[in-house]
Amino acid sequence: MEVIVHPKVDDDLVDHIEYYSREGGSELGLEFYNEFLRCYYIIVERAASFPLYTPRLRRINFNRFPYHILFEVLGDEVIHVVVVKHDSRDPDFGLDR
């Protein structure tokens, strides 16, 4: 399975990790990153099993943090990770990526 990560996802992650590191220490920032990786690997294993969030995007929720990843399944072999965002953020944020 090929995974394409939108370039702005890196910016999203850095912003979120820096926020948690600033608010709760570097360990909390690392825990946020580890939660992202956990979700990432689950997406790779079973992307098509997640419900549609929009007609083209699927969603996986973080367990420990109020965040989620939106991603797209392109055919049988490609996943496009579109955005990592807070659950309370504007619902349209990142959908145009």
C-alpha positions in Angstrom: 0.0 0.0 0.0 1.4 3.4 -1.0 0.7 6.3 1.4 0.8 9.9 0.1 0.9 12.5 2.9 -0.2 16.0 1.9 2.7 18.4 2.6 0.6 20.5 4.9 0.1 17.5 7.2 3.7 18.0 8.4 2.8 21.6 9.3 -0.3 20.4 11.1 1.7 17.8 13.1 4.4 20.3 14.1 1.8 22.8 15.3 0.0 20.2 17.4 3.1 18.7 18.8 4.6 22.1 19.7 1.3 23.0 21.4 1.2 19.9 23.6 5.0 20.2 24.3 4.5 23.8 25.4 1.4 23.1 27.5 2.3 19.7 29.0 6.0 19.2 28.4 7.9 17.3 25.7 6.5 13.9 26.9 3.0 15.0 26.0 4.1 16.2 22.6 5.7 12.8 22.0 2.5 11.1 23.2 0.6 13.1 20.6 3.0 12.0 17.9 2.8 8.4 19.0 -1.0 8.6 18.8 -0.7 9.9 15.2 1.6 7.0 14.3 -0.8 4.5 15.9 -3.7 5.9 13.7 -1.4 6.0 10.6 -0.6 2.3 10.9 -4.2 1.4 11.4 -5.1 3.3 8.3 -2.5 1.4 6.3 -3.8 -1.9 7.6 -7.5 -1.3 7.0 -8.2 2.0 5.4 -11.4 1.0 3.6 -13.0 -0.1 6.9 -13.5 3.4 8.1 -16.8 5.3 7.4 -17.0 8.1 4.9 -16.8 11.5 6.5 -17.4 13.2 3.1 -18.1 11.6 -0.2 -14.4 11.1 -0.7 -12.8 11.2 2.7 -12.7 8.8 5.6 -12.0 9.6 9.3 -10.1 7.9 12.1 -10.2 9.4 15.6 -7.3 9.7 18.0 -8.0 7.8 21.3 -6.3 10.1 23.8 -6.5 13.5 22.1 -9.5 15.3 20.6 -8.1 15.0 17.1 -8.7 13.0 13.9 -7.1 12.2 10.6 -9.0 12.6 7.3 -7.7 10.4 4.5 -8.8 9.3 1.0 -8.6 5.8 -0.4 -7.5 6.0 -4.1 -8.1 2.7 -5.8 -6.8 -0.5 -4.2 -3.2 0.6 -3.5 -3.0 4.3 -2.6 -4.0 6.2 0.6 -3.8 10.0 0.7 -3.6 11.5 4.2 -5.2 14.9 3.9 -5.3 16.6 7.3 -4.8 16.1 11.0 -7.1 18.4 12.9 -8.8 19.2 16.3 -12.3 17.8 16.6 -13.7 21.3 17.3 -11.9 23.0 14.3 -13.9 24.3 11.4 -15.4 21.2 9.7 -14.3 22.4 6.3 -10.6 23.0 7.3 -8.3 21.0 5.1 -11.0 19.5 2.9 -9.7 21.3 -0.2 -6.3 19.6 0.0 
